[in-house]
Every structure is written in C-alpha cells, then in structure tokens.
Amino acid sequence: MGKIQYPPPTPARDDITKQCFTYGEVLEIEFGVSGYFSHDNAEAFEPDPPTGNFVAPPTVDISQYHAVAQDSTVTFSFFDTANGRTYKNEITILKTCPPTSGGS
C-alpha cells in the first residue's frame, strides 16, 4: 500500500515528490492540515479520489483507491491553506516499479 501525506513528512526541495505505484496497489491519502486537493487524471485510480477542500485537524484519512492496471501518470496537488504552500505528488503507475536507490 502506498501512502501520501499532506504536508509531507520530508518535503522535496521543489515540493514535488515522485512516486511509483504498481497495478492494483492501494493508495491512502492523509491530510494533516486543511487545504484543497486536486489531480489531473480521473482514470489513474479506481475509484477516482475526491477533489475539494479537506478540513483538518483532526487528521483526515481517505483510502481504498486502487491503481489502474495500465501504465498511467497522475499529478496530485494539495494547497495547504494554513501555510500557503502547494505540494505535488507525481505518480507513475507501472506493472513493475523500478528499484529505488536508498530504499524507503
């Protein structure tokens, strides 16, 4: 299962986090602050994750979104209204993800 957190525990230098999901992998999204969530590909996960405002705290978790069984890409964007920052997750969906250096 893949998990995305907003704000990210360790933000990328350019606020874009690149990730790979395998076909059928389950996605969980955790909102630790209030903000607006959107994405640019409604067909990358089944069902399509909802967009709009999420109010936290307390932390809001949404899950059970499955990566589609075809190569695809999607960019998730989250505008953190408390801090005025935008975080992005660039997700590639592949049958097999390439190995990563350093592990996670």
C-alpha positions as CSV (number, residue, x, y, z in Angstrom):
1,M,0.0,0.0,0.0
2,G,1.2,3.5,-0.8
3,K,0.6,6.4,1.5
4,I,0.7,10.1,0.7
5,Q,0.8,12.6,3.5
6,Y,0.0,16.4,3.4
7,P,2.1,18.1,4.4
8,P,4.8,15.6,3.5
9,P,6.9,14.4,6.4
10,T,10.0,15.5,4.5
11,P,9.1,17.9,1.7
12,A,11.0,17.6,-1.5
13,R,13.3,20.6,-2.3
14,D,11.0,21.6,-5.2
15,D,7.8,20.5,-3.4
16,I,7.3,17.7,-6.0
17,T,7.5,14.1,-4.8
18,K,7.9,11.4,-7.4
19,Q,6.4,8.0,-6.7
20,C,5.7,4.8,-8.5
21,F,2.7,2.5,-7.8
22,T,2.2,-0.9,-9.3
23,Y,-1.0,-2.1,-10.9
24,G,-3.7,-2.6,-8.2
25,E,-1.7,-1.1,-5.4
26,V,-3.8,0.6,-2.8
27,L,-3.5,4.3,-2.2
28,E,-4.1,6.1,1.2
29,I,-4.0,9.9,1.5
30,E,-3.6,11.6,4.9
31,F,-4.5,15.2,5.3
32,G,-2.8,16.6,8.5
33,V,-3.7,20.3,7.7
34,S,-6.6,21.9,5.9
35,G,-6.3,22.6,2.2
36,Y,-7.5,21.9,-1.3
37,F,-6.8,18.6,-3.1
38,S,-6.9,18.1,-6.8
39,H,-5.5,15.9,-9.5
40,D,-5.1,15.8,-13.3
41,N,-6.2,12.3,-14.2
42,A,-9.5,10.9,-13.1
43,E,-8.7,7.5,-14.6
44,A,-5.5,6.7,-12.7
45,F,-7.1,5.2,-9.6
46,E,-10.4,3.3,-9.1
47,P,-12.5,4.8,-7.7
48,D,-11.4,8.3,-8.6
49,P,-10.1,10.0,-5.4
50,P,-12.3,13.0,-4.5
51,T,-11.1,16.5,-5.0
52,G,-12.0,19.6,-3.0
53,N,-11.5,21.0,0.5
54,F,-10.4,18.8,3.4
55,V,-10.5,20.3,6.9
56,A,-8.0,19.1,9.5
57,P,-7.1,18.7,12.3
58,P,-8.0,16.1,13.3
59,T,-6.2,14.2,10.6
60,V,-8.4,13.1,7.7
61,D,-7.6,9.8,6.0
62,I,-9.1,8.6,2.7
63,S,-8.2,5.2,1.2
64,Q,-9.1,2.2,-0.8
65,Y,-8.2,3.7,-4.2
66,H,-6.5,1.1,-6.5
67,A,-4.0,2.0,-9.2
68,V,-5.4,1.0,-12.6
69,A,-3.9,-2.0,-14.5
70,Q,-2.3,0.0,-17.2
71,D,0.7,2.4,-17.5
72,S,-0.5,5.8,-16.4
73,T,0.6,9.0,-14.7
74,V,-1.2,11.5,-12.4
75,T,-0.2,14.6,-10.5
76,F,-1.8,15.2,-7.2
77,S,-1.8,18.8,-5.9
78,F,-2.5,19.9,-2.4
79,F,-2.7,23.6,-1.4
80,D,-2.0,23.9,2.3
81,T,-4.2,26.9,3.3
82,A,-2.6,27.1,6.8
83,N,0.9,27.6,5.4
84,G,0.2,28.9,1.8
85,R,2.3,26.1,0.2
86,T,1.4,23.8,-2.6
87,Y,2.7,20.2,-2.6
88,K,2.7,17.9,-5.6
89,N,3.0,14.2,-6.0
90,E,3.9,13.0,-9.5
91,I,2.7,9.3,-9.6
92,T,3.6,6.8,-12.3
93,I,1.6,3.6,-12.4
94,L,3.5,0.6,-13.9
95,K,3.3,-3.1,-13.9
96,T,6.6,-3.2,-12.0
97,C,8.2,-0.2,-10.5
98,P,12.0,0.2,-11.0
99,P,14.2,-0.3,-7.9
100,T,14.9,2.9,-6.0
101,S,18.3,3.8,-4.5
102,G,18.4,4.0,-0.8
103,G,15.1,2.3,-0.1
104,S,12.1,3.8,1.7
